[in-house]
Every structure is written in C-alpha cells, then in structure tokens.
C-alpha cells in the first residue's frame, strides 16, 4: 500500500444501495485506505485500521437481518480502493 493518497475516500463517506426494496447503507471511515492485489493463487487485502473497520462494517451490513440474497457491493480502484487495486465484490449468498 502506498503512503500517498489514492482514490479511496479521505472523509467519512456513505453510499446507500437499494436491493429488493431494502436500503443498505455502506460507510467509509475517514482516511480509510484499502488495497486489493491478486498474487498467483492468493488475494491480498491490505488496509490501514480505518480501512479494516470499513470492510468489516460493509460485511456486517450484508450479513444483516432482512438483507436479500444476492445483495452486493462492488469496490474498485476508482470506487473505494487504492489506485491499481483489482476489483473486489462483497456478495451475500445464503445457498448451502
């Protein structure tokens, strides 16, 4: 992860998405930095403390009661991730 500012939000940011009539609110903590890299057979998610709390909060939103299966959030290098990151999709799937 680079020390210079990427395209990740530097101030607290909120995005509301509606899936099957259910509003999902995703928040980024101030100064959250998240980078995602693909290395052969591994994916590395590198983040500062604010970035880790932000990802954890996103996962908790998707895990919430009443959230429909298939609800998801796309993170990309121009949308919540540091420059040069590979895209990351967080998706709820309740199939067993």
C-alpha positions in Angstrom: 0.0 0.0 0.0 1.3 3.4 -0.8 1.6 6.2 1.7 0.2 8.8 -0.7 -3.5 9.3 -1.0 -5.2 7.1 -3.6 -8.8 7.3 -4.8 -10.2 6.0 -1.5 -12.4 8.4 0.3 -10.5 10.6 2.8 -13.6 11.9 4.6 -16.3 9.8 6.0 -18.4 8.8 3.1 -21.8 7.0 2.8 -23.4 5.1 0.0 -27.0 3.8 0.1 -28.0 1.0 -2.2 -31.5 -0.4 -2.6 -32.0 -4.2 -3.2 -35.5 -5.6 -3.4 -36.8 -2.6 -1.5 -34.2 -2.9 1.3 -31.9 0.1 1.7 -28.3 -0.9 2.5 -26.1 1.9 3.9 -22.3 1.4 3.4 -20.0 3.9 5.2 -16.3 4.5 4.8 -14.3 5.8 7.8 -12.3 8.9 7.4 -8.8 8.2 6.0 -9.7 4.5 5.2 -7.1 3.0 2.8 -7.8 -0.4 1.2 -5.7 -2.1 -1.5 -6.5 -5.4 -3.1 -3.9 -7.4 -5.1 -4.1 -10.7 -6.9 -0.9 -12.8 -6.4 -1.0 -16.1 -8.3 -3.3 -18.2 -6.2 -3.9 -15.7 -3.4 -5.7 -12.4 -3.0 -4.2 -9.9 -0.6 -6.3 -7.3 1.1 -4.1 -4.7 2.7 -5.6 -1.9 4.7 -4.9 0.6 7.5 -7.0 0.3 10.7 -9.8 2.6 9.3 -9.9 0.5 6.1 -10.2 -2.8 8.0 -13.0 -1.3 10.1 -14.7 -0.1 6.9 -14.5 -3.5 5.3 -15.8 -5.2 8.5 -18.8 -2.7 8.6 -19.6 -3.5 4.9 -19.7 -7.2 5.6 -21.9 -6.6 8.7 -24.3 -4.6 6.5 -24.5 -7.5 4.1 -25.0 -10.0 6.9 -27.8 -8.1 8.4 -31.3 -9.4 9.0 -33.6 -9.0 6.1 -30.9 -8.4 3.6 -31.8 -10.3 0.4 -29.6 -13.0 -1.1 -27.6 -11.5 -4.0 -27.1 -8.1 -2.4 -23.6 -7.0 -3.1 -21.1 -4.1 -3.2 -18.5 -3.5 -5.9 -15.2 -2.0 -4.8 -12.8 -0.8 -7.5 -9.7 1.4 -7.7 -11.9 4.4 -8.6 -14.6 3.4 -6.1 -13.3 2.8 -2.5 -10.0 1.2 -3.2 -6.4 2.5 -3.7 -5.2 3.2 -7.3 -4.0 0.0 -9.0 -6.2 -2.4 -6.9 -8.0 -5.3 -8.5 -11.8 -5.2 -8.1 -13.5 -6.8 -5.1 -17.1 -7.8 -4.9 -18.7 -8.5 -1.5 -21.9 -10.5 -2.0 -24.4 -12.2 0.2 -25.2 -15.8 -0.8 -27.4 -17.9 1.5 -27.3 -21.1 -0.6 -25.9 -24.1 1.2 
